[in-house]
Amino acid sequence: MFSTYLTNAIRQKGNPVVVGLDPRWDSLPSQLRGSVQSGDLQGMAAAYEQFCLGVLDVVAPLVPVVKPQAAFFEELGPAGMVALGNVITAARGRKLIVILDGKRNDIGTTAAAYAAAYLRPSYLSTINPQSADTGQKDLQRAPQHYPWDAHALTVSPYLGEDSLTPFLDVAIQNDCGIFVLVKTSNPGGGMFQDLVANGKKIYEHVAAWVEKQSAKTADATGYGCCGAVVGATYPEQLAELRALMPHTWILIPGYGAQGGTAAAVTSGFDEQGLGAVVNNSRGIIFAYKNAPYAEKYGEARWQTAVEAATLEMIEQLRAETPVGRL
């Protein structure tokens, strides 16, 4: 089950950090951009891939999860999508769990097609959990190779239940997961998410549906395969939603560049330091551009800056949240 694999990965690394892979052309180190022009999509895709592989080399020993943002690869057309596939394959090969941030949504067979494109069972042959209760038949499954076989996918809920169940069905079938947008980290999210219907805010209605599916699919960890996205920028709502969704994994974006802190995410965890994973994208992968790493390492040592920023985040979470109990 997805939750068991996620739990084992977090315990192995001793932290719930997710490193977001959001390659942005203007932020890439100049040595990776080289002489590539901004209109050369093939060259840009190669640079994105090289950059992400360089990040993976640094963070794979440190964190359990990475989260590629599909949009930056899709922007480059077919070459970008090939690069995305290569990055996902490389992450799996480094024993990392991959959450693809695609925020997909549609109905019926179209939703099922999206899910089939991104959620594949082959990852079970690439992760080596320490727990013996994960099922030897899964570990013995022959490896398969697909272009975008992530372990989990972010999904938007606003077309309703018939847009979510196809994703959930495929996730259950393939021992993968989904993360449904419940309370997002952006300032404008409340425009719809905070509207009141039948006495409850929209995000509370979404949370109730997610928790129901999580409870139905919960394994020995107590958590299911239907997760929720709740931003670090709304700590009060995060605490409220943790209480409303006791069986639900929470993916917490907004840490670092968007203003989220360790103190802000502490209520997302259970008493064991589980139940949530915390994403940091720009604050880690482009750390070389920001103080104190810019002065200490500079652009030439951008990977060292990535490592230092990752270790700092891990230490902050361990010091200020229940993550220290892992």
VMD Tcl script that draws the C-alpha trace (Angstrom):
set ca {
  {0.00 0.00 0.00}
  {1.08 3.54 -0.78}
  {0.81 4.69 2.82}
  {3.07 1.90 4.05}
  {5.73 2.74 1.50}
  {5.53 6.44 2.31}
  {5.74 5.76 6.05}
  {8.74 3.48 5.62}
  {10.53 6.00 3.43}
  {9.99 8.78 5.99}
  {11.22 6.61 8.83}
  {14.28 5.50 6.87}
  {15.32 9.10 6.22}
  {14.10 10.40 9.57}
  {12.22 13.32 8.06}
  {9.18 14.16 5.87}
  {10.84 16.67 3.54}
  {9.66 16.86 -0.06}
  {12.01 18.62 -2.48}
  {10.06 20.28 -5.25}
  {11.64 20.03 -8.69}
  {10.50 23.28 -10.31}
  {13.12 24.14 -12.94}
  {12.83 27.77 -14.07}
  {15.02 28.91 -16.92}
  {16.06 32.27 -15.51}
  {16.95 30.71 -12.15}
  {19.14 27.89 -13.43}
  {22.88 28.22 -12.74}
  {24.58 29.83 -15.73}
  {26.86 26.84 -16.25}
  {23.80 24.70 -16.99}
  {22.22 27.22 -19.31}
  {25.51 27.59 -21.17}
  {24.98 28.89 -24.71}
  {21.40 27.59 -24.96}
  {18.97 30.24 -26.15}
  {15.62 30.62 -24.42}
  {13.80 29.57 -27.60}
  {15.75 26.33 -28.00}
  {13.24 23.98 -26.38}
  {15.39 20.88 -26.88}
  {18.38 22.56 -25.28}
  {16.30 23.98 -22.44}
  {14.78 20.55 -21.74}
  {18.25 19.01 -21.58}
  {19.32 21.72 -19.13}
  {16.23 21.13 -16.98}
  {16.97 17.42 -16.90}
  {20.63 17.99 -16.03}
  {19.66 20.41 -13.27}
  {17.08 18.08 -11.73}
  {19.46 15.13 -11.86}
  {22.02 17.29 -10.09}
  {19.47 18.06 -7.38}
  {18.58 14.37 -7.06}
  {22.23 13.44 -6.61}
  {22.35 15.71 -3.56}
  {18.97 15.13 -1.92}
  {18.43 11.41 -2.51}
  {20.44 10.37 0.56}
  {18.68 12.98 2.70}
  {14.93 13.07 1.97}
  {12.19 10.53 1.21}
  {10.18 12.34 -1.49}
  {10.55 14.62 -4.50}
  {7.79 16.49 -6.31}
  {8.37 17.40 -9.97}
  {6.14 20.24 -11.17}
  {4.82 19.08 -14.54}
  {4.08 22.58 -15.83}
  {7.71 23.60 -16.24}
  {8.38 20.51 -18.35}
  {5.13 20.74 -20.34}
  {6.03 24.32 -21.24}
  {8.87 22.93 -23.37}
  {6.66 20.60 -25.38}
  {7.62 17.00 -26.26}
  {11.27 17.51 -25.30}
  {10.19 18.71 -21.88}
  {7.94 15.72 -21.33}
  {10.76 13.35 -22.24}
  {12.94 15.18 -19.70}
  {10.19 14.81 -17.08}
  {10.04 11.07 -17.73}
  {13.81 10.80 -17.36}
  {13.74 12.75 -14.10}
  {10.99 10.54 -12.66}
  {12.88 7.40 -13.70}
  {16.07 8.73 -12.13}
  {14.27 9.58 -8.89}
  {12.76 6.11 -8.69}
  {16.17 4.62 -9.35}
  {17.45 6.54 -6.34}
  {14.71 4.99 -4.16}
  {12.77 8.23 -3.85}
  {9.00 8.44 -3.79}
  {7.75 10.70 -6.57}
  {4.68 12.91 -6.21}
  {3.91 14.43 -9.60}
  {2.41 17.89 -9.22}
  {0.04 18.01 -12.17}
  {-3.24 19.10 -10.53}
  {-5.18 17.02 -13.03}
  {-8.96 16.90 -13.20}
  {-11.61 15.64 -15.61}
  {-14.49 13.18 -15.66}
  {-15.05 9.56 -16.59}
  {-12.70 7.88 -19.00}
  {-10.68 11.09 -19.46}
  {-9.86 11.22 -15.75}
  {-9.02 7.51 -15.85}
  {-6.68 8.17 -18.77}
  {-4.88 10.91 -16.87}
  {-4.54 8.57 -13.90}
  {-3.26 5.70 -16.05}
  {-0.69 8.01 -17.62}
  {0.85 9.02 -14.31}
  {0.11 6.36 -11.69}
  {1.81 3.05 -12.37}
  {2.50 0.02 -10.17}
  {6.10 -0.40 -11.32}
  {7.44 1.68 -8.44}
  {6.94 -1.23 -6.08}
  {9.98 -2.87 -7.63}
  {12.15 0.21 -7.02}
  {11.51 0.88 -3.34}
  {12.97 -1.40 -0.70}
  {10.87 -0.88 2.44}
  {12.22 -2.19 5.70}
  {8.83 -3.35 6.92}
  {8.12 -7.01 6.26}
  {4.35 -6.52 6.10}
  {4.29 -4.83 2.68}
  {3.77 -8.06 0.74}
  {6.49 -10.07 -0.96}
  {4.39 -10.48 -4.09}
  {4.66 -6.72 -4.64}
  {8.40 -6.67 -4.19}
  {8.76 -9.53 -6.67}
  {6.71 -7.84 -9.37}
  {8.69 -7.55 -12.59}
  {9.84 -4.00 -13.29}
  {7.92 -2.10 -15.95}
  {8.96 1.08 -17.67}
  {6.57 3.89 -18.45}
  {7.39 7.51 -19.18}
  {5.71 9.12 -16.16}
  {5.18 6.42 -13.55}
  {4.89 8.54 -10.43}
  {3.86 7.17 -7.07}
  {1.25 9.86 -6.46}
  {-0.46 12.69 -8.32}
  {-2.03 15.96 -7.22}
  {-5.68 16.28 -8.24}
  {-8.16 19.17 -8.30}
  {-11.62 18.39 -6.83}
  {-13.81 21.07 -8.38}
  {-15.52 18.95 -11.04}
  {-17.00 16.81 -8.28}
  {-16.91 13.21 -7.15}
  {-17.10 11.70 -10.63}
  {-13.87 13.52 -11.45}
  {-12.10 12.11 -8.38}
  {-13.17 8.48 -8.23}
  {-11.40 7.49 -11.50}
  {-8.11 8.77 -10.07}
  {-8.75 7.04 -6.76}
  {-9.72 3.77 -8.45}
  {-6.49 3.68 -10.46}
  {-4.46 4.65 -7.40}
  {-5.98 1.80 -5.38}
  {-5.49 -0.68 -8.21}
  {-1.83 0.26 -8.62}
  {-0.94 0.82 -4.95}
  {-0.35 4.50 -5.63}
  {-1.76 7.66 -4.07}
  {-3.49 10.92 -4.91}
  {-3.35 14.28 -3.14}
  {-6.55 16.30 -3.50}
  {-6.40 20.11 -3.30}
  {-8.20 21.02 -0.08}
  {-6.75 24.34 1.18}
  {-4.04 25.63 -1.11}
  {-1.15 27.90 -0.14}
  {-1.79 30.75 -2.58}
  {-3.35 34.01 -1.34}
  {-6.28 33.78 -3.75}
  {-7.27 30.24 -2.82}
  {-9.95 31.43 -0.43}
  {-11.94 33.00 -3.27}
  {-13.69 29.65 -3.77}
  {-12.30 27.39 -1.05}
  {-13.61 29.58 1.79}
  {-17.13 29.99 0.43}
  {-19.83 28.59 2.71}
  {-22.32 25.98 1.48}
  {-24.73 24.07 3.72}
  {-23.13 25.60 6.79}
  {-19.55 24.57 5.97}
  {-16.75 26.06 3.92}
  {-16.05 24.43 0.58}
  {-12.64 23.22 1.73}
  {-14.34 21.48 4.67}
  {-16.65 19.64 2.28}
  {-13.65 18.55 0.21}
  {-11.81 17.48 3.37}
  {-14.76 15.36 4.48}
  {-14.80 13.50 1.15}
  {-11.03 12.97 1.26}
  {-11.14 11.67 4.83}
  {-13.90 9.23 3.94}
  {-11.78 7.76 1.15}
  {-8.68 7.72 3.32}
  {-10.47 5.86 6.09}
  {-11.77 3.29 3.59}
  {-8.29 2.65 2.19}
  {-6.30 2.88 5.43}
  {-3.67 0.21 6.00}
  {-1.74 -0.78 9.12}
  {-0.23 2.72 9.31}
  {-3.69 4.16 9.96}
  {-3.52 6.28 6.81}
  {-5.05 5.76 3.38}
  {-4.03 6.45 -0.19}
  {-6.22 9.55 -0.65}
  {-4.21 12.51 0.63}
  {-4.90 16.23 0.93}
  {-2.98 19.34 -0.06}
  {-3.06 21.97 2.69}
  {-0.77 24.99 2.55}
  {1.77 25.94 5.19}
  {0.60 29.52 4.78}
  {-2.65 28.75 6.64}
  {-1.54 27.21 9.96}
  {-4.92 27.61 11.70}
  {-6.72 25.79 8.92}
  {-3.97 23.18 8.85}
  {-4.63 22.39 12.51}
  {-8.37 22.29 11.87}
  {-7.96 19.97 8.89}
  {-5.54 17.64 10.70}
  {-8.31 17.09 13.26}
  {-10.94 16.60 10.54}
  {-8.80 14.14 8.56}
  {-7.16 11.72 11.01}
  {-6.59 9.02 8.34}
  {-5.29 11.39 5.67}
  {-1.75 12.12 4.55}
  {-1.31 15.88 4.15}
  {1.03 17.33 1.55}
  {2.03 20.77 2.83}
  {3.35 23.21 0.21}
  {4.38 26.79 0.87}
  {7.42 26.15 3.08}
  {10.32 28.54 2.53}
  {9.89 30.98 -0.34}
  {6.13 31.33 0.23}
  {6.61 32.11 3.90}
  {5.80 28.79 5.56}
  {7.92 27.85 8.59}
  {8.47 24.83 10.81}
  {6.28 26.39 13.48}
  {3.50 26.86 10.94}
  {3.43 23.19 9.88}
  {3.74 21.53 13.28}
  {0.00 20.87 13.62}
  {0.01 18.88 10.39}
  {1.75 15.93 12.07}
  {0.47 13.26 14.37}
  {2.20 12.51 17.68}
  {4.70 10.20 15.98}
  {5.81 12.83 13.50}
  {3.90 11.13 10.66}
  {0.81 12.06 8.68}
  {2.33 14.92 6.68}
  {5.05 15.66 4.16}
  {6.36 19.20 3.69}
  {7.39 20.59 0.32}
  {10.11 23.15 -0.29}
  {10.94 24.00 -3.89}
  {12.69 27.31 -4.62}
  {14.09 27.58 -1.10}
  {16.14 24.43 -1.71}
  {16.81 24.03 -5.42}
  {17.73 27.69 -5.93}
  {19.30 28.20 -2.50}
  {22.50 29.43 -4.14}
  {20.67 32.66 -5.04}
  {19.62 33.46 -1.47}
  {21.31 34.45 1.79}
  {23.20 32.99 3.52}
  {24.05 30.46 0.80}
  {24.74 33.02 -1.95}
  {27.57 34.54 0.05}
  {28.90 31.26 1.34}
  {28.78 29.10 -1.81}
  {27.84 31.18 -4.81}
  {26.63 29.91 -8.14}
  {29.63 27.68 -8.78}
  {28.74 25.53 -5.74}
  {24.98 25.47 -6.25}
  {24.70 21.78 -5.33}
  {26.44 22.42 -2.01}
  {23.87 25.15 -1.38}
  {21.08 22.66 -2.16}
  {22.52 20.25 0.39}
  {22.92 22.93 3.06}
  {19.38 24.23 2.60}
  {17.96 20.71 2.74}
  {19.84 19.89 5.93}
  {18.71 23.17 7.49}
  {15.06 22.40 6.75}
  {15.40 18.89 8.16}
  {16.94 20.27 11.33}
  {14.22 22.92 11.69}
  {11.47 20.32 11.39}
  {13.16 18.00 13.85}
  {13.66 20.80 16.36}
  {10.25 22.48 16.16}
  {7.74 19.76 15.22}
  {6.90 16.15 16.17}
  {9.24 15.07 13.36}
  {11.91 14.92 16.05}
  {10.19 11.78 17.38}
  {10.70 9.76 14.20}
}
mol new
graphics top color blue
foreach p $ca { graphics top sphere $p radius 0.5 }
foreach p [lrange $ca 0 end-1] q [lrange $ca 1 end] { graphics top cylinder $p $q radius 0.2 }
display resetview
